[in-house]
Amino acid sequence: MLPRLVDRFLTVSRYSADVLAAPPARTAVVYGGADPARFRPDPAVGRDGVLFVGRFTPHKGLDRLLRAVPDGAALTCAGTFGHDARPPENGYPDRLRRLAAACAGPVTFAEAVGDDDLAALYRRARVFVLPSVSESCYGHRVAVSELLGLSLLEAMASGTPVVASRVGGVPEIVADGETGYLVEPGDVAGLRQRLEDLLGDRRRAERMGRAARESVVARFTWDACAQRCLAAYAGLATTGAA
């Protein structure tokens, strides 16, 4: 007779466990991670401007960031267009280009970049932003925005402070006021204020960047992720399940 199997749920955040309605007694949060050897600060490299990494799609809130970026600040957007095939979302690239043209500072759409170039972008940025929204610019509710936010962990590992929307699993990895700032989703004025805080105060940005890297090294490496997985499997084994 085969041993009775006991379901076990491994989720990337407490938020994702809630979304899945996973039973707490049989759920382990393992979190994703970043490679701190690949994503690392370089004191010899100067930092400047704002960085966004992600898909150019409405739920990522890049349109809010383009409206919030302070005058004169450079913004680099690394990602890809073409994820939304139906109207009105398929007009999003044109919306972003119009907003970029109205910015008072330079905006670069880097689109897809290679692994080495991506790591270099993180370590050159003064601040990284994840402006995901709970309601898109087209008035559509976003049921699940960010289960965790791996780009945040990569930026933090690079010693870059972050400004991120308070959505999904993001508050589980960003310590507001310590490793970066959290703002309400869609709050353009709040986003602009936090960007100005970090762009205008180098010491604050450097302090938060150091704290951000320390947080990743302590809790959010892939080794730590593997150890959490192994601990969950070991706990399952002690129950007599296979």
TATAKA-V183624 format. One record per backbone hydrogen bond with DSSP energy under -1.0 kcal/mol. CO is the residue of the C=O (numbers start at 1). NH is the residue of the N-H. E is the energy in kcal/mol with one decimal. If there is no record, write none. Layout:
((CO;NH;E) (CO;NH;E))
//
This chain:
((9;28;-3.0) (11;30;-2.8) (13;17;-1.6) (14;18;-2.0) (15;19;-2.4) (16;20;-2.1) (17;22;-2.4) (23;26;-1.8) (24;27;-1.5) (26;9;-3.0) (28;11;-2.2) (35;39;-3.1) (42;45;-2.4) (49;126;-1.7) (49;127;-1.5) (50;76;-2.7) (51;129;-2.7) (52;78;-3.1) (55;57;-1.7) (57;60;-2.2) (58;61;-1.8) (59;133;-2.1) (61;65;-1.7) (62;66;-2.3) (63;67;-1.2) (64;68;-1.3) (65;69;-2.1) (70;73;-1.9) (74;50;-3.0) (75;108;-2.7) (76;52;-2.5) (77;110;-2.2) (77;111;-1.2) (78;54;-2.3) (80;56;-2.3) (86;90;-1.7) (88;91;-2.1) (89;92;-2.2) (91;95;-1.8) (92;96;-2.6) (93;97;-2.2) (94;98;-2.1) (95;99;-2.3) (96;100;-2.6) (97;101;-2.0) (98;102;-1.0) (100;103;-1.2) (106;75;-2.6) (108;77;-3.2) (114;118;-2.5) (115;119;-2.1) (116;120;-1.9) (117;121;-2.1) (118;122;-2.0) (119;123;-1.9) (120;124;-1.2) (121;125;-1.2) (124;48;-2.6) (127;51;-2.0) (128;163;-2.5) (130;165;-2.3) (134;142;-2.9) (136;139;-2.1) (140;136;-2.9) (146;169;-2.5) (149;153;-1.3) (150;154;-2.3) (151;155;-2.3) (152;156;-2.8) (153;157;-2.5) (154;158;-1.1) (155;160;-2.1) (156;159;-1.9) (161;128;-2.4) (162;181;-2.6) (163;130;-2.3) (164;183;-2.3) (165;167;-2.0) (167;170;-2.0) (169;172;-1.5) (170;173;-2.0) (170;174;-1.9) (175;178;-2.5) (175;179;-2.1) (179;162;-1.1) (180;177;-3.1) (181;164;-2.6) (183;166;-2.8) (184;187;-2.1) (186;188;-1.3) (187;191;-2.2) (188;192;-2.7) (189;193;-2.3) (190;194;-2.0) (191;195;-2.1) (192;196;-2.6) (193;197;-2.2) (194;198;-1.8) (195;199;-3.0) (196;200;-2.2) (201;205;-2.3) (202;206;-2.8) (203;207;-2.6) (204;208;-2.6) (205;209;-2.3) (206;210;-2.3) (207;211;-2.1) (208;212;-2.5) (209;213;-2.2) (210;214;-2.4) (211;215;-2.1) (212;216;-1.9) (213;217;-2.8) (214;218;-2.1) (215;219;-2.0) (216;220;-2.1) (220;34;-1.8) (221;225;-1.9) (222;226;-2.5) (223;227;-2.4) (224;228;-2.1) (225;229;-2.1) (226;230;-2.7) (227;231;-2.4) (228;232;-2.0) (229;233;-2.4) (230;234;-2.7) (231;235;-2.3) (232;236;-1.8) (233;237;-2.5) (234;238;-1.9) (236;241;-1.3) (237;240;-1.6))
//
